[in-house]
Amino acid sequence: MQRKTKGILLIVLPIPTLFFVMVVYAIVSFIISSIDHAVDSTSNAVIIVGHIINILLGLIGIAAVVGILIGIPVGIYLLATEDKPAVVKK
């Protein structure tokens, strides 16, 4: 993968990832709250799985925020600098 492609991915990828995580987190939370209020503790396994999914989405969201803080400057650096030619030793 070229430097320019890596730079563009580091700049662009974290923001849609964060948006996706927030949307899916809201949907899963709504489903969990609907199931929790509709059924009297007979579907504890479904609620536990939903909470685990929310925890994983939270961790992915944290990684996306870190990706924004670190990835954007690194991506700009990769886009601004030129490729160094490979030096062949004889």
C-alpha positions in Angstrom: 0.0 0.0 0.0 1.4 3.4 -0.9 2.0 6.2 1.5 -0.7 8.4 -0.1 -3.3 5.6 0.3 -2.3 5.0 3.9 -2.6 8.7 4.6 -6.0 9.0 3.1 -7.3 6.0 5.0 -5.8 7.3 8.3 -7.6 10.7 7.7 -11.0 9.4 6.5 -11.6 6.0 8.2 -11.9 7.0 11.9 -14.8 9.5 11.4 -17.2 7.1 9.6 -16.2 4.3 12.1 -17.2 6.6 15.0 -20.5 7.5 13.3 -21.3 3.8 12.6 -20.5 2.8 16.2 -22.8 5.5 17.6 -25.7 4.5 15.4 -25.4 0.8 16.1 -24.9 1.5 19.9 -28.2 3.5 19.9 -30.1 0.8 18.0 -28.8 -2.0 20.3 -29.6 0.1 23.4 -33.1 0.7 22.2 -33.6 -3.0 21.5 -32.3 -4.0 24.9 -34.5 -1.5 26.7 -37.5 -2.7 24.7 -36.9 -6.3 25.6 -36.1 -5.4 29.2 -39.4 -3.6 29.7 -41.5 -6.1 27.7 -40.4 -9.3 29.3 -40.0 -10.1 33.0 -36.4 -11.4 33.4 -37.0 -14.5 31.3 -34.7 -13.3 28.5 -31.6 -12.5 30.7 -29.3 -14.1 28.1 -30.5 -11.7 25.4 -30.0 -8.7 27.6 -26.5 -9.9 28.7 -25.5 -10.4 25.0 -26.8 -6.9 24.2 -24.7 -5.4 27.0 -21.6 -7.3 25.8 -22.3 -5.9 22.3 -22.5 -2.4 23.8 -19.2 -2.9 25.6 -17.5 -4.0 22.4 -19.0 -1.0 20.5 -17.7 1.3 23.2 -14.2 -0.1 22.9 -14.4 0.3 19.1 -15.6 3.9 19.6 -12.6 4.6 21.9 -10.3 3.2 19.2 -12.0 5.5 16.7 -11.5 8.6 18.8 -7.8 7.6 19.3 -7.7 7.1 15.6 -8.9 10.6 15.1 -6.4 12.1 17.5 -3.5 10.1 16.1 -4.5 9.1 12.6 -5.2 12.6 11.2 -1.8 14.1 12.0 0.0 10.9 10.8 -2.2 10.9 7.7 -1.4 14.5 6.9 2.3 13.7 7.4 2.1 10.8 5.0 0.3 12.9 2.4 2.7 15.8 2.8 6.0 13.9 2.5 7.4 12.2 -0.6 8.4 8.6 -0.9 12.1 8.0 -0.4 13.7 6.0 -3.2 15.0 2.6 -2.1 18.7 2.5 -1.8 20.3 -0.7 -3.2 23.5 -1.8 -1.5 26.1 -3.4 -3.7 
